[in-house]
Amino acid sequence: MFSYEEYGSSKNFPLIFFHGFLGNKYDWEKVIESLSSDFFCITIDLPGHGKSKIEDNESFETFAKKLIKFLKTNNFENTALIGYSMGGRIAHYIHEHYLKDQICICIGSHLGLNKKEEIECRKIWNKEILCNLNNKSIEEFLIFWYSQKIFDSFRQFKIYSDILNYRKNNNKEFIKKAFMAFSVVNQNMLHPDSKTLFLAGDKDYKYLEYYQKIRCPHQVIASSSHPVHLENPKELIKKIKEILHG
């Protein structure tokens, strides 16, 4: 089905964590260290990442069905979904289509594209990414990917080089499939509701501007840009606890 890790007591309220593109279940370690004392934390390797394989027909829907089956098998009637970037979009999709009454925390994630020009622009971007994946080594591609402005702050952190090193374990063919399967181009337009909460780093100018533009209520995490959970896990932990205990 998919690879995952469990932390904490299964008697506690379960939290399901979804990493971003190129990441894996261990991206959440610093967050889990604190939360696992109060919650049952489950971190997942999304399809094509970590130890999870990816099917040729993988999609938001096929993965959602796997996750729902997993929750039912383990008798998780109530849970909260927490996802970053691509993982936030996947979590939001599952929430909107299957778990409307459960809390969903989305960190720097997109709601979708509904304008033709936006979709066409993103398709061009997708082609550029795939071209780089095809023509570069995984090491070269990682440098290309993290050269995006959205990661300007992250590149200054000490953990950046460590992140690059273990991202090198990604399988390029799996990553290509995952990139297309979970592209925002292939995502239905998602919608905020009373159970979805959006977070963004105070230096994540792209998503702060985006949420303001679409008038999507959101909260800001200090001293962080896009990968909030890697740059400022302490503030993210505080915010998650506020949301879940509030």
Steps between C-alpha positions, in 0.01 A plus 500: 500500500749763621785526750439677831633545853309523827597707804337522840214306657225365275259591781550870418329702229663416162668753273591409141793689344558548126838630378569709188653421161842328532449448872423194711342399828807601700463867403267535799743368764551832684125559510424145611752509786269733690155404373538126555471543877140622460396350165537178302704623203513319167736624231454369146727457201285630216497299173837510321678629811702328772408133510160538332469383142280678249250351257479601136144625555573677830280802572351702783203263499694172497714613792199636688335159482815334636513744791131454583543121492798539735296712743208255499728197545656666805167624636598866484151650505632844589830647389664820382687534171812719484672559167772718354496635141419203273412302812269782609314480170466123536378535859251768393370277219444211744332734747267651239400169340503259794560662840300824502442485875872459584757776550742559213807724541657609172845660501589703190264308274301603193124471458521441124481676165175609340619739229609369160806726484614384846465136398692552176775686685529217753518242220800685356660499846431126531678436170803694625511294819473172310768613256734571792419167659578322174823684426656554841634267764295488819768715670477763224122492503486559875718811465273619218182435701620672814630798305139620476434830675254331731797323662729806534476498879526122529831491315654704783415241765761253625266207434480586129808295407373204705163520326671499160704196595209279593286631214761338273347164585194584291436283194477738202247286312274479805538873561399582142185292537418661835559850367246450221250294702474768769555808286263786572398467133347160584338623818134586535433849632490472879311722742563632852246410767469525877720194551787599268773726634776653290846591625791677331839625612544874543768486226295283266405800291357290219237334716430801719420696185302209356282454811437874518414515130236225524385626842580171668525532881845393616738524792867596487794313652789728599860471381434256216435487129340215304621186689373620838534156660873495419583865574298565814352178638456650850259770382317251278458262794351782710259589222391140444433456873300825507287382208441149636436607859301808400 
